[in-house]
Every structure is written in C-alpha cells, then in structure tokens.
Amino acid sequence: MNSFAPIIDPNALVFMAGCMVCIAISQKFGASTFLLIAELIVPMGIVATLMSVITMLGAEKNPAAIYPSISLALLPAAYAILIKGVLSIATDLPRPSESQLALGGLGCLLFISLTLWTAYDVGAFIDIPSIIYISLSMSTVIVMALWGHQPLLATLYRHLSGIGLLGFLIGHIIALQALEEITAVGPAYAIAYLSMFYALILKVLLGILLPTIDTQEDAVPQESLAGNPWLILMSVFWSLALLISIF
C-alpha cells in the first residue's frame, strides 16, 4: 500500500494548478504572480473544499463512506496552505501589479470555468437564503465604506472573509439548535457552507481582477469604521433576523 495515497488527489491537484494559472494570466506570468498566489491560494483551496463537502453531503448515501470522503475534501485546503507556506518563505517578491482589465477578466473567467467544471451539480450550489444573506451583508459593508469615506471595493474585499465566516457560524448554530427537526438541518448547513462559498468566490474574483485592491491607501484611518459600531451591530442583527425568519 502506498503510504502517500491518502494525501494525493489528482482532481484537487488539477484544481489548485488551474487556480495558479488563472492568477498567472492576470499578472502576465511575471514575478509578481507568486505574491498574488500567496494571497489568494488559501481562499481558492477553501472554495474547493467547500465544493467537495457540499457535493459529498448531497450525494453520499452510505454514512460509512462519509469520513473517507471528508478526508479527500480537505485536501485542496491542505494543498493551498502548503503552497502559501512555501511562497511565504520568500520575502523579496515584487508586489502584484495592476493587471490589464482584459487579462484580469480572462483570469476570472477561467476561475469560474474551473469552478463550474469541479461542480458536478451546479444546482446544489444555488441557495436563495445564502444569496440574500450575502447581498444584505455586502450592502451593509458598502454603507460602512461610504459612511467612513473608505475605498469601496478595497473595504468590501477586506470584509468578505468575515461575512462568509459569520454566515458559516450562524448556519451551524441554527443547525445545532434544530437537530430535533431534521428538515431544518439541511437548509441551515446550506447557509453555513454556501454563504462562505459565495463570499470567498467574490473575494477571489476581486483579487484576480484588481490585484492591487488590498494595497489601496485609505482616505481616512481604518479606525473610522470602528467608530461606527451601530452599523456593525445593525449588520449582525439584520443577518440574524433574516436567518431566523427563514427557519
């Protein structure tokens, strides 16, 4: 038995390689490609892991096969962390350059195509409550950015991971509280995984299309956003009220 077999998945390797090609195209295969890969590869790996988990939970009929399936689903994220760790060793890599819109758009198109190729059932990745949650959360971040005179896309880019994580946690909380009502568990987990999936997809697309988005100078200090806690609380209560009303 090959001892390396449990940690080698050809599909995951192809996906991660394709992700790096998408980034390289947006950077014209220049040296700045490596730093942008280090920045985006982990969200890309988590996207692949979420897709595998969602597909597995929707199609797996044999409970005994779930654990081996989950182990394979975790491999893309593991590969991504390994790639980021290797690239992070180099400290003199050039910053990503502003890519031509056509090249950035091509990189985004290829990433979307790669994601669709990986998704065996596209319908399993469409969830209206998750889309509503992401839309309302993004709207709140946009209001926060306009209120604090922050760069709009840069602020949204920085908050997308938090939006996805919040949806992930809320979905799991609802699922754990609804274990006695089995019909509510599936929709809750759909929100947990798909809200994070949508948020990370958007973050990756913004990162490829506008590779210097995270280096934009703020018009005012970042503390201006923290100076409006009522806006942050409003977004949290807004999201919670939406999800509670759904269930």
Secondary structure, 3 states (H helix, E strand, C coil): CCCCHHHCCHHHHHHHHHHHHHHHHHCCCCCCHHHHHHHHHHHHHHHHHHHHHHHHHHHCCCHHHHHHHHHHHCHHHHHHHHHHHHHHCCCCCCCCCCCCHHHHHHHHHHHHHHHHHHCCCHHHHCCHHHHHHHHHHHHHHHHHHHHCCCCHHHHHHHHHHHHHHHHHHHHHHHHHHCCCCHHHHHHHHHHHHHHHHHHHHHHHHHHHHCCCHHHCCCCCCCHHHHCCHHHHHHHHHHHHHHHHHHC
